[in-house]
């Protein structure tokens, strides 16, 4: 699995002009699923994201996680994270898992995060989405 994690002061995702998920301070997580991914890799990624210390403590150091701050997560499925751009000018998405494999793993990641006590909003799997965010820092981490 691949994830792009951005520390945000707010983020929202809309589909056909309707807001389907929105958060205040926390993390925007874009998630891509590959062929070799499984429930264990989804759960492990969720745990790493939840414990990622990229929020400032009292001394201004990045020592706090979204669990520590009580922040929320907006999780958005994005198969294009698995793009292969090594050849030519058109990306290949052959490494991305098909929807019948990727959707359950994306949902497992979301359920694992919620199971840790984190408020999680989502996009709509497979939809054409518009994602708006205010990157805080900016801080962006790639898993």
C-alpha positions in Angstrom: 0.0 0.0 0.0 1.0 3.6 -0.6 -0.1 6.6 1.3 0.4 10.3 1.1 -0.2 11.8 4.5 -0.7 15.6 4.8 -1.0 17.5 8.1 -4.0 19.8 7.6 -5.9 22.5 9.4 -9.0 21.4 7.4 -9.9 19.2 4.4 -13.0 18.2 2.6 -14.0 15.9 -0.4 -16.9 16.6 -2.6 -18.6 14.4 -5.2 -21.0 16.0 -7.7 -21.0 19.2 -5.6 -22.0 17.4 -2.4 -19.5 17.3 0.5 -19.2 13.6 1.4 -16.4 14.0 4.0 -14.8 16.8 5.9 -12.5 17.3 8.9 -10.9 20.1 10.9 -7.3 19.7 12.2 -5.8 16.4 11.5 -4.6 14.3 8.5 -5.6 14.0 4.9 -4.5 10.5 3.9 -4.5 9.5 0.2 -4.4 5.7 -0.1 -3.4 3.5 -3.0 -3.6 -0.3 -2.9 -1.4 -2.7 -4.9 -1.8 -6.3 -5.9 0.3 -7.8 -3.1 -1.5 -5.9 -0.3 -3.7 -7.7 2.2 -5.6 -7.1 5.5 -2.3 -7.2 7.4 -0.7 -4.5 5.3 -3.8 -2.3 5.6 -3.8 -2.7 9.4 0.0 -2.1 9.7 -0.3 1.1 7.6 -3.2 2.3 9.7 -1.2 1.8 12.9 1.8 3.7 11.4 -0.4 6.6 10.3 -2.1 6.8 13.7 1.2 6.8 15.5 3.0 9.2 13.1 4.4 12.0 15.2 4.1 15.1 13.0 2.1 17.4 15.3 3.9 19.9 17.5 4.2 19.5 21.3 4.5 22.3 23.8 8.1 22.9 22.8 7.2 23.2 19.1 8.8 19.8 18.3 7.0 17.2 16.1 6.4 14.7 18.9 2.6 14.2 18.9 0.4 11.9 16.7 -3.1 12.3 15.6 -4.0 10.0 18.5 -2.3 12.4 20.9 -4.0 15.5 19.5 -7.5 14.1 19.1 -7.4 15.2 15.4 -9.4 13.5 12.7 -8.4 11.8 9.4 -9.9 12.2 6.0 -9.1 9.0 4.1 -9.4 9.1 0.3 -8.8 6.2 -2.0 -6.5 7.1 -4.9 -5.3 4.4 -7.2 -3.0 6.8 -9.1 -0.5 6.6 -6.2 0.6 3.3 -7.8 1.4 5.0 -11.2 4.6 3.8 -12.9 6.2 6.7 -14.8 9.5 5.0 -15.7 8.7 4.7 -19.4 7.1 7.2 -21.7 4.9 10.1 -20.9 1.7 8.2 -20.0 1.6 6.6 -16.5 0.9 2.9 -16.2 -1.5 1.8 -13.5 -0.9 -1.9 -13.8 0.5 -2.1 -10.2 -2.8 -0.8 -8.8 -5.2 -3.5 -7.5 -8.6 -3.9 -9.1 -11.5 -2.3 -7.2 -12.8 -5.7 -6.0 -9.5 -6.1 -4.1 -8.7 -2.5 -3.3 -12.0 -1.4 -1.9 -12.2 -4.0 1.0 -8.6 -3.2 1.9 -9.2 0.6 1.9 -12.3 0.0 4.1 -10.2 -2.2 6.4 -7.7 0.6 6.8 -10.5 3.0 7.7 -12.1 0.5 10.1 -8.7 0.0 11.8 -8.2 3.7 12.3 -11.7 4.0 13.7 -11.0 1.1 16.0 -8.1 3.1 17.4 -10.6 5.8 18.4 -9.8 8.2 15.6 -12.7 10.1 13.9 -12.4 9.2 10.2 -14.2 10.8 7.3 -13.9 9.3 3.8 -14.4 10.1 0.2 -16.5 7.9 -2.0 -14.6 4.9 -3.4 -14.4 4.9 -7.2 -16.0 8.3 -7.6 -14.7 11.4 -9.4 -13.8 13.5 -6.3 -12.7 17.0 -5.6 -10.4 17.3 -2.6 -9.8 20.6 -0.9 -7.2 21.1 1.9 -5.3 23.6 3.9 -1.9 21.9 4.4 -0.5 22.8 7.8 3.2 23.5 7.7 3.3 22.2 5.0 3.9 18.7 6.2 3.6 15.8 3.8 4.9 12.3 4.4 4.9 9.4 1.9 4.6 5.8 3.0 
